[in-house]
Amino acid sequence: MKRELSKGEGYTINYPLPPNTDFATWRAALAKALVHIKEYAPDALIVSLGVDTFETDPISFFKLQSDDFITYGADIAGLGLPTLFVMEGGYDIEEIGINTVNVLQGFEQANEGR
C-alpha cells in the first residue's frame, strides 16, 4: 500500500556537519541547500539567522570568521527572492552584531548589482 505524502512532507532537508567545520565545507552545504530551495521555487524566503557558527561563539563547533558572513549573505541573495531574516542565535556578545550586520550587508550588496 502506497502512503500519500501530506502537503509539505519531504521538504525538510538536514545537512549535518561535524565539529570544527570550516567555511569552505559549511558553504558547500549552504550551496546544496540553495539549490534545493531554488528547485522548490518559493515566492519568498524566511531565514532563521543564527550567527552562532562564529569561530569564537561559546556554543559553536564551527569555524566561520566574520568575513564569511558577508559571503554567505551574498550567496543567499543569489536566489533573488524576497527574503526575511529572523534572528535566532549567536552568543559571542562582542561579535554578534558584527556578524549579523555582515550577513545583511552581503545580502544587500549582492542585490545592488541586480
C-alpha distances in whole Angstrom, upper triangle without the diagonal:
4,6,10,13,16,19,21,18,18,22,24,25,28,30,32,35,38,41,44,42,44,44,43,40,39,40,38,35,36,36,32,32,34,32,29,30,32,29,27,30,31,34,36,35,36,37,37,40,41,44,44,43,47,49,51,48,49,45,44,43,43,46,47,50,51,51,48,47,49,47,43,44,45,42,40,42,41,38,41,39,40,40,41,41,41,43,41,43,46,48,51,53,56,53,51,52,53,50,48,51,50,47,48,51,49,46,49,51,48,48,52,51,49
4,6,9,13,16,17,15,15,19,21,22,25,28,29,33,35,39,41,39,42,41,40,37,36,37,35,32,33,33,29,28,30,28,25,27,28,25,23,27,27,30,32,32,33,34,34,37,38,41,41,40,44,46,48,46,46,43,42,41,41,44,44,47,48,48,45,44,45,43,40,41,42,38,36,39,38,35,37,35,37,36,37,38,38,40,38,40,43,46,48,51,53,50,48,49,50,47,45,48,47,43,44,47,45,43,46,48,45,44,48,48,45
4,6,9,13,14,12,13,16,18,20,22,26,27,31,34,37,40,37,40,39,39,36,35,35,33,30,31,31,28,26,28,27,23,25,27,24,22,25,25,28,29,29,30,31,31,34,35,39,38,38,42,44,46,43,44,40,39,38,39,42,41,45,46,46,42,41,43,41,38,39,40,36,34,37,36,33,35,33,34,34,34,35,35,37,35,37,40,43,46,48,50,48,45,46,47,44,42,45,45,41,42,45,43,40,43,45,43,42,46,46,44
4,6,9,12,10,11,14,17,19,22,25,27,31,34,37,39,37,39,38,38,35,34,34,32,29,29,30,26,25,26,25,21,22,24,21,19,22,22,25,26,26,27,29,29,33,34,37,37,37,41,43,45,42,43,40,39,38,38,41,40,44,44,45,41,40,41,40,36,37,37,34,32,34,34,30,32,30,31,31,32,33,32,35,33,36,39,42,45,46,49,46,43,45,46,42,40,43,43,39,40,43,41,38,41,43,40,39,43,43,41
4,6,8,6,8,11,13,15,19,22,24,28,31,34,36,34,36,35,35,32,30,31,29,26,26,26,23,21,23,22,18,19,21,18,16,19,19,22,23,23,23,25,25,29,30,33,34,33,37,39,41,39,40,36,35,35,35,38,37,40,41,41,37,36,38,36,32,33,34,31,29,31,30,27,29,27,28,27,28,29,29,31,30,32,35,38,41,43,45,43,39,41,42,39,37,39,39,35,36,39,37,34,37,39,37,36,40,40,38
4,6,5,9,11,13,16,19,23,25,28,31,34,37,34,36,35,35,33,31,31,30,27,26,27,24,22,23,23,19,19,21,19,16,19,18,20,21,21,22,23,24,27,29,32,33,33,36,39,41,38,39,35,35,35,35,38,37,40,40,40,37,35,37,36,32,32,33,31,28,30,30,26,28,25,26,26,26,27,27,29,28,31,34,37,40,41,44,41,38,39,41,37,35,38,38,34,34,38,36,33,36,38,36,35,39,39,37
4,6,9,9,12,15,19,22,25,28,31,34,36,34,35,34,34,32,29,29,28,25,24,25,22,20,21,21,17,16,18,17,13,15,14,16,18,18,19,21,22,25,27,31,31,31,35,38,40,37,38,35,34,34,34,36,35,38,38,38,35,33,34,33,30,29,31,28,25,27,27,23,25,22,23,22,23,24,24,27,26,29,32,35,38,40,42,39,36,37,38,35,33,35,35,31,32,35,33,30,33,35,33,32,35,36,34
4,6,6,8,12,15,18,21,24,28,30,32,30,32,30,30,28,26,26,25,22,21,22,19,16,17,17,14,13,16,14,11,13,12,15,15,15,16,17,18,22,24,27,28,28,31,34,36,33,34,31,30,31,30,33,31,34,34,35,31,29,31,30,26,26,27,25,22,24,24,20,22,20,20,20,20,21,21,24,23,26,29,32,35,36,39,36,33,34,35,32,29,32,32,28,28,31,30,27,30,32,30,29,33,33,31
4,6,7,11,14,17,19,23,26,29,31,29,31,30,30,27,25,26,25,21,21,22,19,17,18,18,14,15,17,16,13,16,15,18,19,18,18,19,20,23,24,28,28,28,31,34,36,33,34,31,30,30,29,32,31,35,35,35,32,30,32,31,27,27,29,26,23,26,26,23,25,22,23,22,23,23,23,25,24,26,29,32,35,37,39,37,34,35,36,33,31,33,33,29,30,33,32,29,32,34,32,31,35,36,34
4,6,8,11,14,17,20,24,27,29,26,28,27,27,24,23,23,21,18,18,19,16,14,16,16,12,13,16,14,12,15,15,19,19,18,18,19,19,22,24,27,27,26,30,32,34,32,33,29,28,28,27,30,29,33,33,33,30,29,30,29,25,26,27,24,22,25,24,21,24,22,23,22,23,23,23,25,24,26,29,32,34,36,38,36,33,34,35,32,30,33,32,28,29,32,30,28,31,33,31,30,34,34,32
4,6,10,13,16,19,23,25,27,25,26,25,25,22,20,20,19,16,16,16,14,11,13,13,9,9,12,11,9,12,12,15,15,14,15,15,16,19,21,24,24,24,27,30,32,30,31,28,26,26,25,28,27,30,30,30,27,25,27,25,22,22,24,21,18,21,21,18,20,18,20,19,19,20,20,22,21,23,26,29,32,34,36,33,30,31,32,28,27,29,29,25,26,29,27,24,27,29,27,27,30,31,29
4,7,10,13,16,19,22,24,22,24,23,23,20,18,18,18,14,14,16,13,10,13,13,10,10,14,13,11,14,14,17,16,14,14,14,14,17,18,21,21,20,24,27,29,26,27,24,23,23,22,25,24,27,28,28,25,23,25,24,20,21,23,20,18,21,21,18,21,19,20,18,19,19,18,20,18,20,23,26,28,31,33,30,27,29,29,26,25,27,27,23,24,27,26,24,27,29,27,27,30,31,30
4,7,10,13,16,19,21,19,21,20,20,17,15,16,14,11,11,13,10,8,11,12,9,10,14,13,12,15,15,19,18,15,15,14,15,17,17,20,20,19,22,24,27,25,26,23,21,20,20,22,22,25,26,26,23,22,24,22,19,20,22,18,17,20,20,18,21,20,21,19,20,19,19,20,19,20,22,25,27,30,32,29,26,28,29,25,24,27,26,22,24,27,25,23,26,28,26,26,30,30,29
4,6,9,13,16,18,15,18,17,18,15,13,14,13,10,11,13,11,9,12,14,11,13,16,16,16,18,18,21,20,17,16,15,14,16,15,18,17,16,20,21,24,22,23,20,18,17,16,19,19,23,24,25,21,20,23,21,18,20,21,18,17,21,21,19,22,21,23,20,20,19,19,19,17,18,20,23,25,27,29,26,24,27,27,23,23,26,24,21,24,26,24,23,27,28,26,27,31,31,30
4,6,10,13,15,12,14,14,14,11,9,11,10,6,8,11,9,8,12,13,12,14,16,17,17,20,20,23,21,18,18,15,15,16,15,17,16,14,17,19,22,20,22,18,16,15,14,16,16,20,22,22,18,18,21,19,16,18,20,17,16,20,20,19,22,22,24,21,21,20,20,20,18,18,19,22,23,26,28,25,23,26,25,22,22,25,23,20,23,25,23,22,26,27,25,26,30,30,29
4,7,10,12,10,13,14,15,11,10,13,12,9,11,14,12,12,15,17,16,17,20,21,21,23,23,26,25,21,20,18,16,17,15,17,15,13,17,17,20,19,19,16,14,12,12,15,16,20,22,23,19,19,22,21,18,20,22,19,19,23,23,22,26,25,27,24,24,22,21,21,18,18,19,21,22,26,27,24,23,26,26,22,22,25,24,21,24,27,24,24,28,29,27,29,32,32,32
4,7,9,7,10,11,12,8,8,11,11,8,11,14,13,13,16,18,18,19,22,23,23,25,25,28,26,23,22,19,18,17,15,16,14,11,14,14,17,16,18,15,12,9,9,12,13,17,19,20,17,17,21,19,16,19,21,19,19,23,23,23,26,26,28,25,25,22,22,21,19,18,18,20,21,24,25,23,22,24,24,20,21,24,22,20,24,26,23,24,27,28,27,29,32,32,32
4,6,6,10,12,13,10,10,14,13,12,14,17,17,17,20,21,21,23,26,26,27,29,29,32,30,26,25,22,20,20,17,17,15,12,14,14,16,16,16,14,11,8,8,11,13,17,20,21,18,19,22,21,19,22,24,22,22,26,26,26,30,30,31,28,28,25,25,23,21,19,19,20,20,24,25,23,22,25,25,22,23,26,24,23,26,28,26,26,30,31,29,32,35,35,35
4,6,9,12,14,11,11,15,15,14,16,19,19,19,22,24,24,25,28,29,29,31,31,34,31,27,26,22,21,19,16,16,13,10,12,11,13,13,13,11,8,5,6,9,12,15,18,20,17,18,22,21,19,22,24,23,23,27,27,28,31,31,32,29,28,25,25,23,20,18,17,17,17,21,22,20,20,24,23,20,22,25,23,22,26,27,25,27,30,30,30,32,35,35,36
4,6,10,12,10,10,14,15,14,16,19,20,20,22,24,25,26,28,30,30,32,32,34,32,28,27,23,22,20,17,15,13,10,11,9,11,12,13,12,9,5,5,6,9,12,16,17,15,17,20,19,18,21,23,22,23,26,27,28,31,31,32,29,28,25,25,23,21,18,17,17,17,20,21,19,19,22,21,18,21,24,21,21,25,26,24,25,29,29,28,31,33,33,35
4,7,8,6,6,10,11,11,13,15,16,17,19,21,21,23,25,26,27,29,29,31,29,25,24,21,20,18,16,14,13,9,11,10,13,13,15,14,10,7,5,6,8,12,15,16,13,15,18,16,15,18,20,18,20,23,23,24,27,28,29,26,26,23,24,22,20,18,17,18,18,21,22,19,19,22,21,17,20,22,20,19,23,24,21,23,26,26,25,28,31,30,32
4,6,6,6,9,10,11,12,14,16,17,18,20,22,23,24,26,28,29,29,31,29,25,24,21,20,18,16,14,14,10,10,9,13,14,16,16,12,10,6,5,6,9,13,13,10,13,15,14,13,17,18,17,18,21,22,23,26,27,28,26,26,23,24,22,21,19,17,19,18,21,21,18,18,21,19,16,18,21,18,17,21,21,19,21,24,24,23,26,28,28,30
4,5,5,6,8,10,10,12,14,15,16,18,20,20,22,24,25,26,26,28,26,22,22,18,19,16,15,13,13,9,10,10,14,15,18,17,13,12,8,7,5,8,11,10,7,9,12,10,10,13,14,13,15,18,18,20,23,24,25,23,23,20,22,20,20,18,17,19,18,21,20,17,17,19,17,14,16,18,15,14,18,18,15,17,21,20,19,22,24,24,26
4,6,5,6,9,10,10,13,14,15,17,19,20,21,23,25,26,26,28,26,23,23,20,21,19,18,16,17,13,14,14,17,18,21,20,16,15,11,10,9,11,14,13,9,12,14,11,11,15,15,13,15,18,18,19,22,24,26,24,25,23,24,23,22,21,20,22,22,25,24,21,21,23,20,17,19,21,17,16,20,20,17,18,22,21,19,23,25,24,25
4,5,5,7,9,10,11,13,14,16,17,19,20,22,23,25,26,28,26,23,23,20,20,18,17,16,16,12,14,14,18,18,21,19,15,13,10,10,10,13,16,15,12,14,16,14,12,16,17,14,16,19,19,20,23,24,26,24,25,23,24,23,22,21,20,22,22,25,25,22,22,24,22,19,20,22,19,18,21,22,19,20,24,23,22,24,27,26,27
4,5,5,6,9,10,11,12,15,16,17,18,20,21,23,23,25,23,20,19,16,16,15,14,13,13,9,11,12,16,16,18,17,13,12,8,9,8,12,14,14,10,11,14,12,10,13,15,12,13,17,17,18,21,22,23,21,21,19,20,19,18,17,17,19,19,22,23,19,19,21,19,16,17,19,17,15,18,19,17,17,21,21,20,22,25,25,26
4,5,5,6,9,10,10,12,14,15,16,18,20,21,21,23,21,18,18,15,16,15,15,14,15,12,13,15,18,18,21,20,16,15,12,12,10,12,14,13,9,10,12,9,7,11,12,9,11,14,13,15,18,19,21,19,20,18,20,20,19,19,18,21,21,24,24,20,19,21,19,16,17,18,15,13,17,17,14,15,19,18,16,19,22,21,22
4,5,5,6,9,10,11,13,14,15,17,19,20,21,24,22,19,20,17,18,18,17,17,18,15,17,18,21,21,24,22,18,17,14,14,13,16,18,16,13,14,15,12,11,14,14,11,13,16,15,15,19,20,23,21,22,21,22,22,22,21,21,24,24,27,27,24,23,25,23,19,20,22,19,17,20,21,17,18,21,21,19,21,24,23,24
4,5,5,6,9,10,11,13,14,16,17,19,19,22,21,17,18,15,16,16,15,16,16,13,16,17,21,20,22,20,17,16,13,14,13,17,18,18,14,14,16,14,11,14,15,12,12,16,15,15,19,19,22,19,21,19,20,20,19,19,20,23,23,26,27,23,22,24,23,19,20,22,19,17,20,21,18,18,22,22,20,22,25,25,25
4,5,5,6,9,10,10,12,14,15,16,17,19,17,14,15,12,13,13,13,14,15,13,15,17,21,20,22,20,17,17,14,15,13,16,17,16,12,12,14,11,8,11,12,8,9,12,12,12,16,16,18,16,17,16,17,18,17,18,18,21,22,25,25,22,20,22,21,17,17,19,17,14,16,18,15,14,18,19,16,18,22,21,21
4,5,5,6,9,10,10,12,14,15,17,19,18,15,16,14,16,16,17,17,19,16,18,20,24,23,26,24,21,20,17,17,16,18,19,17,14,14,15,12,9,12,12,8,9,12,10,11,14,15,18,17,19,18,20,21,21,21,22,25,26,28,28,25,23,24,23,20,20,21,18,16,18,19,16,15,19,19,16,18,21,20,20
4,5,5,6,9,10,11,13,14,16,19,18,16,17,15,17,17,18,19,20,18,20,22,26,25,27,25,22,21,18,19,18,21,22,21,17,17,18,15,13,15,15,11,12,15,13,12,16,17,20,18,20,19,21,22,21,22,23,26,27,30,31,27,26,27,26,22,22,24,22,19,21,22,19,18,22,22,19,21,24,23,23
4,5,5,6,9,10,11,12,13,16,15,12,13,12,14,14,16,17,19,17,20,22,25,23,26,23,20,20,18,19,18,20,21,21,17,16,18,15,12,14,14,11,10,13,12,11,15,14,17,15,17,16,18,19,18,20,21,24,26,28,29,26,24,25,24,21,20,22,20,17,19,21,18,17,20,21,18,19,23,23,22
4,5,5,6,9,10,10,11,14,13,11,13,12,14,15,17,18,20,18,21,23,26,25,28,25,23,22,20,21,19,21,21,20,16,16,16,14,11,12,12,8,7,10,9,7,11,11,14,13,15,15,18,19,19,21,22,26,27,29,29,26,24,25,24,20,19,21,19,16,17,19,16,14,17,18,15,16,20,19,18
4,5,5,6,9,10,12,15,15,13,16,15,18,18,20,22,23,21,24,26,29,28,31,28,25,25,22,23,21,24,24,23,19,19,19,17,14,15,15,11,11,13,11,9,13,13,16,16,18,19,21,23,23,24,26,29,30,32,33,29,28,28,27,24,23,24,23,19,21,22,19,17,20,21,18,18,22,21,20
4,5,5,6,9,10,14,14,12,14,14,17,18,20,22,23,22,25,27,30,28,31,28,25,25,23,24,23,25,26,25,21,21,21,19,16,17,17,14,12,15,13,11,14,14,17,16,18,19,20,22,22,24,26,29,31,33,34,30,28,29,29,25,24,26,24,21,22,24,21,19,22,23,20,21,24,24,22
4,5,5,6,7,10,10,9,11,12,14,16,18,21,22,21,24,27,29,28,30,28,25,25,23,25,23,25,25,24,21,19,20,18,15,15,15,12,10,12,11,8,11,10,13,12,15,16,18,20,20,22,24,28,29,31,32,29,26,27,27,23,22,23,22,18,19,21,19,16,19,21,18,18,22,21,20
4,5,5,7,10,11,10,13,14,17,19,21,23,25,24,26,29,32,30,33,31,28,28,26,27,24,26,26,25,22,21,21,18,16,16,15,12,11,12,10,7,9,9,13,13,16,17,20,22,23,25,27,31,32,34,34,31,29,29,28,25,24,25,23,20,20,22,19,17,19,20,17,17,20,20,17
4,5,9,12,13,13,16,17,20,21,24,26,28,26,29,31,34,33,35,33,30,30,28,29,27,29,29,28,25,24,24,22,19,19,19,16,14,15,13,10,13,13,16,16,19,21,23,25,25,28,30,33,35,36,37,34,32,32,32,28,27,28,27,23,24,26,23,20,23,24,21,20,24,23,21
4,6,10,11,11,14,15,18,20,23,25,27,26,29,32,34,32,35,32,30,30,28,30,28,30,30,29,26,24,25,23,20,20,20,17,15,16,15,11,14,12,15,15,17,19,21,24,24,26,29,32,34,36,37,34,31,31,32,28,26,28,27,23,23,26,24,21,23,25,22,21,25,24,22
4,7,9,10,13,15,18,20,23,26,28,27,30,32,35,33,36,33,31,32,29,31,28,30,30,29,26,24,24,22,20,19,18,16,14,14,13,9,11,9,12,13,16,18,20,23,24,27,29,33,34,36,37,34,31,31,31,28,26,27,26,22,22,24,22,19,21,23,20,18,22,22,19
4,5,7,10,13,16,18,21,24,26,26,28,32,34,32,34,32,30,31,29,30,28,30,29,28,26,23,23,22,19,18,18,17,13,14,14,10,11,8,10,11,13,15,17,21,22,25,27,31,33,34,35,32,29,29,29,26,24,25,25,21,20,23,21,18,20,22,20,18,21,22,19
4,7,10,13,17,19,22,25,28,27,30,33,35,33,36,33,32,33,31,32,29,31,30,29,27,24,24,23,20,19,19,18,14,14,14,11,10,7,7,9,12,15,17,21,22,25,28,32,33,34,35,32,29,29,29,27,24,25,25,21,20,22,21,18,19,21,19,17,20,21,18
4,7,10,13,15,19,21,24,24,26,30,32,30,32,30,29,30,28,29,26,28,26,26,24,21,21,20,18,16,16,15,12,12,13,10,9,5,5,6,8,11,13,17,19,22,24,28,30,30,32,28,25,25,25,23,20,21,21,18,16,19,18,15,16,19,17,15,18,20,17
4,6,10,12,15,18,20,20,23,26,28,26,28,26,25,26,24,26,23,24,23,23,21,18,18,18,15,13,14,13,9,10,12,9,10,6,6,5,6,9,11,14,15,18,21,24,26,27,28,25,22,22,23,20,17,18,19,15,14,17,16,13,15,18,16,15,18,19,18
4,7,9,12,15,18,18,21,24,26,23,26,24,22,24,23,24,22,23,22,22,20,17,18,18,15,13,15,14,11,12,14,12,13,10,9,6,5,6,7,11,12,15,18,21,23,24,26,23,20,20,21,18,15,17,17,14,13,17,16,13,15,19,17,16,20,22,20
4,6,9,12,14,15,17,21,22,20,22,20,19,21,19,20,18,19,18,19,17,14,15,15,12,10,13,13,9,11,14,12,14,11,11,7,6,5,6,8,9,12,14,18,20,21,23,20,16,17,18,15,12,14,15,11,11,15,14,12,15,17,16,16,20,21,21
4,6,10,12,13,15,19,20,17,19,17,16,18,17,19,17,19,18,19,17,14,16,17,13,12,16,15,12,15,17,16,17,15,14,11,9,6,5,6,6,9,12,15,18,19,21,18,15,16,17,14,12,15,15,12,13,16,16,14,17,20,19,19,23,24,24
4,6,9,10,12,16,17,15,17,15,14,17,15,16,14,15,14,16,14,11,13,14,11,10,14,14,11,14,17,16,18,16,15,11,10,6,6,5,5,7,9,13,15,16,17,14,11,12,13,10,8,11,12,9,10,14,14,13,15,18,18,18,21,23,23
4,5,7,9,13,14,11,13,12,11,13,12,14,12,14,13,15,13,11,14,15,12,12,16,16,14,17,19,19,21,19,19,15,13,10,9,6,5,4,6,9,11,13,15,12,9,11,13,10,8,12,12,10,12,15,15,15,18,20,20,21,24,26,26
4,5,6,10,11,8,11,11,9,12,10,11,9,10,10,12,11,8,12,13,11,11,15,15,15,17,20,20,22,21,21,17,15,12,11,9,8,6,5,8,9,11,12,9,7,9,10,6,7,10,10,9,12,14,14,15,17,19,19,21,23,25,26
4,5,8,9,6,8,7,6,9,8,10,9,11,11,14,13,11,15,16,14,15,18,18,18,20,23,23,25,24,24,20,19,15,14,11,9,6,4,6,7,10,12,10,8,11,12,9,10,14,13,13,15,18,17,18,21,23,23,25,27,29,30
4,6,8,7,10,9,5,7,5,7,6,9,10,12,10,10,13,14,12,14,17,16,16,19,21,22,24,24,24,21,19,16,16,13,12,9,8,10,10,13,14,11,10,13,13,10,11,15,13,12,16,18,17,18,21,22,22,24,26,27,29
4,6,5,9,9,7,8,6,6,5,6,7,10,9,9,12,13,13,14,17,17,18,20,22,24,26,25,26,22,21,17,17,15,13,11,8,9,8,11,11,8,9,12,11,8,11,13,12,12,16,17,16,18,21,21,22,24,26,27,29
4,6,9,10,7,7,6,4,5,6,9,12,11,11,15,16,15,17,20,20,21,23,25,26,29,29,29,26,25,21,21,18,17,14,11,11,9,13,12,10,11,15,13,11,14,16,15,15,19,20,19,21,24,24,24,27,29,30,32
4,6,8,7,9,9,8,9,9,10,14,14,14,17,18,18,20,22,23,23,26,28,29,31,31,31,27,26,22,22,18,17,14,10,9,7,10,10,9,10,14,13,12,15,17,16,17,20,21,21,23,25,26,27,29,31,32,34
4,6,5,8,9,9,10,10,11,15,14,14,17,19,18,19,22,22,22,25,27,28,30,29,29,25,24,20,19,15,14,10,7,6,5,8,10,8,9,12,13,11,13,16,16,16,19,21,21,22,25,26,26,29,30,32,34
4,6,9,10,12,13,14,15,19,18,17,21,22,21,22,26,26,25,28,30,31,33,32,32,28,26,23,21,17,15,12,9,6,6,10,11,11,12,15,16,15,16,20,19,20,23,24,24,26,28,29,30,32,34,36,37
4,7,9,12,13,15,16,20,18,17,21,22,20,22,25,25,24,27,29,30,32,31,31,27,25,21,20,16,14,10,9,7,9,12,14,14,13,17,18,15,17,20,20,20,22,25,24,25,28,29,30,32,34,35,37
4,5,8,10,12,14,17,15,15,19,19,17,19,22,22,21,25,26,27,29,29,29,25,24,20,19,16,14,11,9,9,9,13,15,13,13,16,16,14,15,19,18,18,21,23,22,23,26,27,27,29,32,33,34
4,7,10,13,15,18,15,16,20,20,18,20,23,22,22,26,27,27,30,30,30,27,26,23,22,19,17,14,12,12,13,17,18,16,16,19,19,16,18,21,20,19,23,24,23,24,28,28,28,30,33,34,35
4,6,9,12,14,12,13,16,16,14,17,20,19,19,22,23,25,27,27,28,25,24,21,21,18,16,14,12,13,13,17,17,15,15,18,17,14,16,19,17,16,20,22,20,21,25,25,25,27,30,30,32
4,6,10,12,10,11,15,14,14,17,19,18,19,22,23,25,27,28,29,25,25,22,22,20,18,16,13,14,13,17,16,14,15,17,16,13,16,18,16,16,20,20,19,21,24,24,24,26,29,29,31
4,7,8,6,8,11,11,10,13,15,15,16,19,20,22,24,25,25,22,22,19,20,17,17,14,12,14,12,16,15,12,12,15,13,10,13,15,12,12,16,17,15,17,20,20,20,23,25,25,27
4,6,5,7,10,10,11,13,15,16,17,19,21,23,25,26,26,23,23,20,21,18,18,16,13,14,12,15,13,10,12,13,11,9,12,13,11,12,15,15,14,17,19,19,19,22,24,24,27
4,5,6,7,9,11,12,14,15,16,18,20,22,23,24,24,21,21,18,19,17,17,15,12,14,12,13,12,8,10,10,7,6,9,10,7,9,12,12,11,14,16,16,17,20,21,22,25
4,5,5,7,9,10,11,13,15,16,17,20,21,23,23,21,21,18,20,18,19,18,16,18,15,17,15,12,13,13,10,8,11,11,7,9,12,11,9,13,15,14,14,18,19,19,22
4,5,5,6,9,10,11,13,14,16,18,20,21,22,19,20,17,19,17,18,17,15,17,16,18,17,13,13,14,11,9,11,12,8,8,12,12,9,12,15,14,14,17,19,19,21
4,5,5,6,9,10,11,12,14,16,18,19,19,16,16,13,15,14,15,14,12,15,14,16,15,11,11,11,9,6,8,9,5,5,9,9,7,10,12,13,13,16,17,18,20
4,6,5,6,9,10,11,13,15,16,18,18,16,16,14,17,16,17,17,16,18,17,18,17,14,13,13,10,8,9,8,5,5,7,6,4,7,10,9,10,13,14,15,17
4,5,5,6,9,10,11,14,15,17,18,16,17,16,18,18,19,19,18,21,20,21,20,16,16,16,14,11,12,12,8,7,10,9,6,8,11,10,9,13,15,15,17
4,5,5,6,9,10,12,14,15,16,14,15,13,15,15,16,16,16,19,19,21,20,17,16,16,14,11,11,12,9,7,10,10,7,8,12,12,10,13,16,16,17
4,5,5,6,9,11,12,13,13,11,12,10,13,14,15,16,16,19,19,20,20,16,15,14,13,10,10,10,7,4,6,7,5,4,8,9,8,10,13,14,15
4,5,5,6,9,10,12,14,12,14,13,17,17,19,20,20,23,23,24,23,19,18,18,16,13,13,12,10,8,8,8,5,4,8,7,5,8,11,11,12
4,5,5,8,10,12,14,12,15,14,17,18,19,20,20,23,23,25,25,21,20,20,18,15,15,15,12,10,11,12,8,7,11,11,8,10,13,13,14
4,5,6,8,9,11,9,11,11,14,15,17,18,19,23,23,24,25,21,19,19,18,15,14,14,13,9,10,12,9,7,10,11,9,10,14,14,14
4,5,6,7,9,8,11,12,15,17,19,20,21,25,25,26,26,22,21,20,19,16,15,14,13,10,10,10,8,5,8,9,6,6,10,11,10
4,5,8,11,11,14,15,18,20,22,23,24,28,28,29,29,25,24,23,22,19,18,18,16,13,13,13,11,8,11,11,7,8,11,11,10
4,5,9,9,13,14,17,20,21,23,24,28,29,30,30,27,25,24,23,21,19,19,18,15,15,16,13,10,13,14,10,10,14,13,12
4,7,9,12,14,18,20,22,25,26,30,30,31,31,28,26,25,24,22,20,19,18,15,14,15,13,10,11,12,10,8,11,11,9
4,6,10,12,15,18,20,23,25,28,30,30,31,27,25,24,24,22,19,19,19,16,14,16,15,11,12,14,12,10,14,14,12
4,7,10,13,17,19,22,24,27,29,29,30,27,24,23,23,21,18,18,18,15,13,15,15,11,12,15,13,11,14,15,13
4,7,10,13,15,18,20,24,25,25,26,23,20,19,20,18,15,15,16,12,11,13,13,10,11,14,13,11,14,16,15
4,6,10,12,15,18,21,23,23,24,21,18,17,18,17,13,14,15,12,10,14,14,11,12,16,15,14,17,19,18
4,6,9,12,14,18,19,19,21,18,15,14,15,13,10,11,13,10,8,12,13,10,12,15,15,15,18,20,20
4,6,10,12,16,18,18,20,18,14,14,16,14,11,13,15,12,11,15,16,14,16,19,19,19,21,24,24
4,6,9,12,14,14,16,14,10,11,13,12,8,11,13,11,11,15,16,15,17,20,20,20,23,25,26
4,7,10,13,14,17,15,11,13,15,13,10,14,15,13,14,18,18,17,20,22,23,23,26,28,28
4,7,10,11,14,12,9,11,13,11,10,14,15,13,15,18,19,18,21,23,24,25,27,29,30
4,6,8,10,8,6,9,11,9,9,12,13,13,15,17,18,19,21,23,24,25,27,29,30
4,6,9,8,7,10,12,11,12,15,16,16,18,20,21,22,24,26,27,28,30,32,34
4,6,6,6,9,10,10,11,14,15,16,18,19,20,22,24,25,26,28,30,32,33
4,6,5,8,10,11,11,14,15,16,18,19,21,22,24,25,27,28,30,32,34
4,6,8,8,10,12,13,14,16,18,18,20,22,23,24,26,28,29,31,33
4,6,5,6,8,10,10,12,14,15,16,18,20,21,22,24,25,27,30
4,6,5,6,9,10,11,13,14,15,17,18,20,21,23,24,27,28
4,6,5,6,8,10,11,12,14,15,16,18,20,21,22,25,26
4,6,5,6,9,10,10,12,14,15,16,18,20,21,23,25
4,5,5,6,9,10,11,12,14,15,17,19,20,22,24
4,5,5,7,9,10,11,13,14,16,17,19,21,22
4,5,5,6,8,10,10,12,14,15,16,19,20
4,5,5,6,8,10,10,12,14,15,17,19
4,6,5,6,9,10,11,12,14,16,18
4,5,5,6,8,10,11,12,15,16
4,5,5,6,8,10,10,13,15
4,6,5,6,9,10,11,13
4,6,5,6,9,11,12
4,5,5,6,9,10
4,5,5,7,9
4,5,6,7
4,5,5
4,5
4
